[in-house]
Amino acid sequence: MSGRGGALLDLVLPGARAAAAGRGGGATVLGAWAFLWAVTLLRWDRISSTLRGGPADHWLALATLAGGLVACPALARRWSAGAWREAAGGETAGASGAVDWTAFARHRQASVGMVLLVTLVLVALLTPYLAPFDPNAQHAVVATRFLPPSALHPLGTDRFGRDVLSRVLYGARISLTIGFVAVAIAITVGTLVGSGAGLVGGAVDSASMRGVDLLLSFPRLVLLITLVALFEPSLGLVTLVLGLTGWMGTARIVRGQVLSIREEDYVQAARALGLNRWRILTRHVLPNALTPVIVAATLGVGNTILAEAALSFLGLGVQPPTASWGNMVASGRDVMLHAWWIAAFPGLAIVLTVMSFNLVGDGLRDALDPRHARAL
């Protein structure tokens, strides 16, 4: 099907044509489209309430819902066109970046990880419309505490009668926010330190790397516990501390890349033309040094989520009653024998999230390496 009929199908069932042509991305778009419409129809009362004036997180959920419903047909039309050009024998490789993303799509584990990751992000953003109850609501605690999974409470309730599913969903927002923001801080600081040390060299490089080695010699968890214990734990403090204790590895990676790239002919030509170091760094060195940084950032989000969960488990991370996967596991550790669901489901959420980031990171590493990309 092509022409006007194909465009209409992409509008009504986005992704169907791409899926029929054998592109896994088409099935993903079609699934996302169905999920977004299901949320819209089943939670229309909450959407209407948001339109009448709701809190900021509800507006964020509404924007995500509207953006997804607009983006799905656009993505489907683009992918369907590419798929039908392939069927007709058109060119698909040769455009900048096409070979890399084709290699990523052929990496099955990475594709599974990407689907999981997109699902997690969508669920986290749409949590106000998906959570069946207020995560901190307590009603008739004696009658509702420690209820096993049921139709009313699919993941059961905790010791205070709070719905575990709602708390897991809201905990996803906390964990993913901390992971993304902390890694953004770590990548920024590490890139600045590593690129500066590698480009300037000499005493600056030596002093910077010895400082990095000194910080790396401290066990990160001990350093995190020490820093958080000095102040009152809060979401902002935990995020900042995780970011400022996770940049050293990135600095070493970027420094190694810069040391190699600065000897390339195009960098030497830029120096001969009289360009200053800042321009050389931003225009010629950093764009060619960011490939391993992207992979490190993807893997770093999973590690940061684990570190935050460990801090919350120890009582030094996100503080109750705010839902966090780590403090949910901690609250269920002493009732594992008769209320296993309290710790099991947030623990499973941590496993799936970290696994998805690791799978995507492995796929990006292989796809961004030309030798691996050709072998896939």
C-alpha positions in Angstrom: 0.0 0.0 0.0 1.4 3.4 -0.9 0.3 6.9 -1.7 -2.8 8.3 0.0 -3.9 5.0 1.3 -0.6 4.4 3.0 -0.6 7.9 4.5 -4.0 7.2 5.9 -2.9 3.9 7.4 0.1 5.6 9.0 -2.4 8.1 10.6 -4.9 5.5 11.8 -2.5 2.7 12.7 1.0 4.2 12.8 3.7 1.6 12.5 1.6 -1.1 10.8 3.2 -0.6 7.4 6.7 -0.6 8.8 5.9 -3.8 10.9 4.5 -5.5 7.8 7.8 -4.7 6.0 9.8 -6.4 8.7 11.0 -3.4 10.7 10.8 -3.9 14.5 10.6 -0.2 15.1 7.2 -0.2 13.4 5.8 -2.7 15.9 7.2 -0.6 18.7 5.5 2.6 17.4 2.2 0.7 16.9 2.4 -0.6 20.5 3.2 2.9 21.9 0.2 4.3 19.9 -2.2 1.7 21.3 -0.8 2.3 24.8 -1.2 6.1 24.6 -4.8 5.9 23.3 -5.7 3.3 26.0 -4.4 5.8 28.7 -6.3 8.6 27.0 -9.6 6.7 27.0 -9.3 5.0 30.4 -8.1 8.1 32.2 -10.1 10.8 30.5 -11.5 11.9 33.9 -8.0 12.7 35.1 -7.1 14.4 31.8 -10.2 16.6 32.2 -9.2 17.4 35.7 -5.7 18.5 34.5 -7.3 20.8 31.8 -9.3 22.5 34.5 -6.1 23.2 36.5 -3.8 20.6 37.9 -0.4 20.3 39.4 2.8 20.5 37.3 3.4 16.8 37.2 -0.1 16.3 35.7 0.6 18.9 33.0 3.9 17.1 32.2 2.0 13.8 31.8 -0.6 15.5 29.6 2.2 17.0 27.4 3.8 13.6 27.2 0.5 12.1 26.1 -0.2 14.7 23.5 3.4 14.7 22.2 3.4 10.9 21.9 0.1 10.9 20.0 1.5 13.5 17.5 5.0 11.9 17.2 3.8 8.3 16.5 2.2 9.0 13.1 5.2 11.1 12.1 7.7 8.4 13.0 5.6 5.7 11.4 5.4 7.6 8.1 9.1 8.2 8.0 9.9 4.5 8.8 7.3 3.2 6.5 8.7 5.2 3.6 12.2 3.9 4.3 10.9 0.3 4.6 9.1 0.5 1.2 12.1 2.1 -0.5 14.1 -1.0 0.8 11.5 -3.3 -0.7 11.8 -1.4 -4.0 15.5 -1.8 -4.0 16.3 1.8 -3.0 19.4 2.9 -1.2 19.3 2.5 2.6 22.9 2.7 3.6 25.3 5.5 2.8 23.5 8.3 4.6 25.3 9.6 7.6 24.6 7.5 10.6 22.3 5.0 8.8 24.7 2.2 9.0 25.2 2.7 12.8 21.5 2.7 13.5 21.0 -0.3 11.3 23.6 -2.1 13.2 21.9 -1.1 16.5 18.6 -2.4 15.2 20.2 -5.8 14.3 21.5 -6.0 17.9 18.6 -8.0 19.4 19.5 -7.5 23.0 19.9 -3.7 22.5 16.5 -3.6 20.7 14.9 -5.3 23.7 16.7 -2.9 26.0 15.5 0.1 24.0 11.9 -1.1 24.1 12.1 -1.6 27.9 13.8 1.8 28.3 11.2 3.7 26.3 8.4 1.9 28.2 9.9 2.8 31.5 10.3 6.5 30.5 6.8 6.7 29.2 5.4 5.0 32.3 7.4 7.4 34.6 6.1 10.5 32.7 2.5 9.2 32.6 2.5 8.1 36.3 -0.2 10.6 37.4 -2.6 9.0 34.9 -1.4 5.4 35.5 -1.2 5.1 39.2 -4.5 3.8 40.6 -4.1 5.5 44.0 -2.2 8.3 45.7 1.2 6.7 46.6 1.0 8.1 50.2 -2.7 7.6 50.8 -3.6 5.6 54.0 -7.1 4.5 54.6 -8.2 2.1 57.4 -4.6 0.9 57.9 -5.5 -2.1 60.1 -7.9 -3.4 57.4 -5.7 -2.7 54.4 -2.1 -3.3 55.5 -0.2 -6.3 54.1 -2.9 -7.2 51.5 -1.5 -9.6 48.9 -1.7 -8.9 45.2 -5.4 -8.7 44.0 -7.6 -7.1 41.4 -7.9 -3.9 43.5 -4.2 -3.8 44.4 -2.3 -5.7 41.6 1.0 -5.5 43.6 -0.5 -5.6 47.1 -0.2 -3.1 49.9 2.5 -2.3 52.4 2.5 -2.0 56.2 0.6 1.3 56.1 -2.0 0.1 53.6 -0.5 2.1 50.7 -0.8 0.7 47.2 2.6 -0.9 46.1 1.9 -0.4 42.4 1.3 3.3 42.8 4.5 3.6 44.9 6.5 1.6 42.3 5.3 3.9 39.5 6.1 7.1 41.4 9.4 5.6 42.5 10.3 5.2 38.8 10.0 9.0 38.4 12.4 9.5 41.3 15.0 6.9 40.2 15.0 7.9 36.6 15.2 11.6 37.4 18.1 11.0 39.8 19.8 8.8 37.2 19.6 11.2 34.3 20.4 14.4 36.2 23.3 12.9 38.2 24.8 11.4 35.0 24.4 14.7 33.2 26.3 16.4 36.0 29.0 13.7 36.0 29.4 13.7 32.2 29.6 17.5 32.1 32.3 17.7 34.8 34.2 14.7 33.5 34.2 16.0 29.9 35.5 19.5 31.0 38.2 18.1 33.2 39.3 15.4 30.8 39.3 17.6 27.7 41.1 20.4 29.4 43.8 18.0 30.8 44.3 16.3 27.4 44.4 19.4 25.3 46.6 21.5 27.6 48.9 18.7 28.7 52.0 19.2 30.7 51.7 20.0 34.4 47.9 20.6 34.1 47.4 17.1 32.7 49.6 15.5 35.3 48.0 17.4 38.3 44.4 16.7 37.0 45.0 13.0 36.5 46.7 12.6 39.9 43.6 14.2 41.5 41.4 11.9 39.5 43.4 8.9 40.7 43.2 10.1 44.3 39.4 10.4 44.1 39.1 7.0 42.4 41.0 5.4 45.3 38.1 6.1 47.6 35.3 3.5 47.6 32.4 5.4 46.1 29.8 4.1 48.4 31.8 5.1 51.5 32.3 8.5 50.0 28.6 8.8 49.2 27.6 7.8 52.7 30.1 10.3 54.2 28.9 13.2 52.1 25.2 12.5 52.6 25.6 12.0 56.3 27.1 15.4 56.7 23.9 17.1 55.6 20.2 16.4 55.8 19.3 13.8 53.0 17.1 15.2 50.2 16.4 14.5 46.6 18.5 17.4 45.4 21.5 16.5 47.7 21.4 12.9 46.6 21.4 13.8 43.0 24.2 16.3 43.3 26.4 14.0 45.4 25.9 11.1 42.9 26.8 13.4 40.1 29.9 14.9 41.7 31.2 11.4 42.7 30.8 9.8 39.3 32.7 12.0 36.9 36.2 10.5 37.3 35.8 7.6 34.9 34.5 10.0 32.2 37.4 12.3 32.7 39.9 9.5 32.1 38.0 8.4 29.0 37.8 11.9 27.5 41.4 12.6 28.3 42.6 9.5 26.4 40.4 10.4 23.4 41.7 14.0 23.3 45.3 12.9 23.6 44.8 10.7 20.5 42.7 13.2 18.5 44.9 16.2 19.1 47.6 14.6 17.0 45.4 14.2 14.0 46.2 16.2 10.9 43.0 18.3 10.9 43.8 19.4 14.5 47.3 20.3 13.5 46.0 22.2 10.5 43.6 24.2 12.8 46.6 25.1 15.0 48.6 26.2 12.0 45.7 28.5 11.0 46.0 30.2 14.4 42.7 29.0 16.0 42.7 29.2 19.8 42.5 26.2 22.0 38.8 26.7 22.9 37.7 26.8 19.3 39.9 23.7 18.5 38.4 21.9 21.5 34.7 22.7 20.7 34.8 22.4 16.9 37.3 19.7 16.2 38.2 17.6 19.3 35.1 17.1 21.4 32.7 16.2 18.6 35.1 13.3 17.7 35.7 12.3 21.3 32.1 11.9 22.4 31.4 8.3 21.1 32.7 6.5 24.2 31.2 9.2 26.4 27.7 8.4 25.1 28.2 4.8 25.9 29.6 5.6 29.4 26.6 7.9 30.0 24.1 5.1 29.1 25.8 2.6 31.3 26.3 5.2 34.0 22.5 5.8 34.5 22.0 2.2 35.5 24.9 2.3 37.9 23.6 5.6 39.4 20.2 4.1 39.9 21.8 1.2 41.8 23.8 3.7 43.9 20.7 5.7 44.8 18.8 2.5 45.7 21.7 1.5 48.0 21.7 4.9 49.7 17.9 4.8 50.1 18.1 1.2 51.4 20.5 2.5 54.1 18.2 5.4 55.0 20.6 8.0 53.5 18.8 8.6 50.2 15.3 9.8 49.4 13.4 10.0 52.6 10.0 8.5 53.4 7.1 9.1 52.7 8.5 9.9 49.2 8.4 6.7 47.2 11.8 5.4 46.1 12.6 1.9 45.0 15.5 1.7 47.5 13.5 2.7 50.5 10.6 0.5 49.4 13.0 -2.5 49.4 14.2 -1.4 52.8 10.7 -1.2 54.2 9.9 -4.7 53.1 13.1 -6.5 54.1 11.9 -7.5 57.6 8.5 -8.9 56.4 9.8 -10.9 53.4 8.4 -14.2 54.7 4.7 -13.0 54.9 4.7 -9.9 52.7 7.3 -10.6 50.0 5.6 -8.3 47.4 6.7 -5.1 49.2 10.4 -5.7 48.5 10.1 -8.0 45.5 8.3 -5.7 43.0 10.5 -2.6 43.5 13.6 -4.9 43.4 12.4 -6.3 40.1 11.9 -2.7 38.8 15.5 -1.9 39.7 16.7 -5.1 37.9 14.7 -4.4 34.7 15.7 -0.7 34.6 19.5 -1.4 35.1 19.3 -4.3 32.6 17.7 -2.1 29.9 20.3 0.6 30.3 23.1 -1.9 30.1 21.7 -3.6 27.0 21.2 -0.2 25.3 24.8 0.7 26.3 26.2 -2.5 24.8 24.3 -1.9 21.6 25.5 1.6 21.3 29.1 0.6 21.9 28.9 -2.0 19.1 26.9 0.3 16.7 29.2 3.3 17.2 32.3 1.2 16.5 32.6 0.7 12.7 34.4 -2.6 13.1 31.6 -4.0 15.3 28.9 -2.4 13.1 30.2 -4.2 10.0 30.3 -7.5 11.9 26.7 -7.3 13.2 
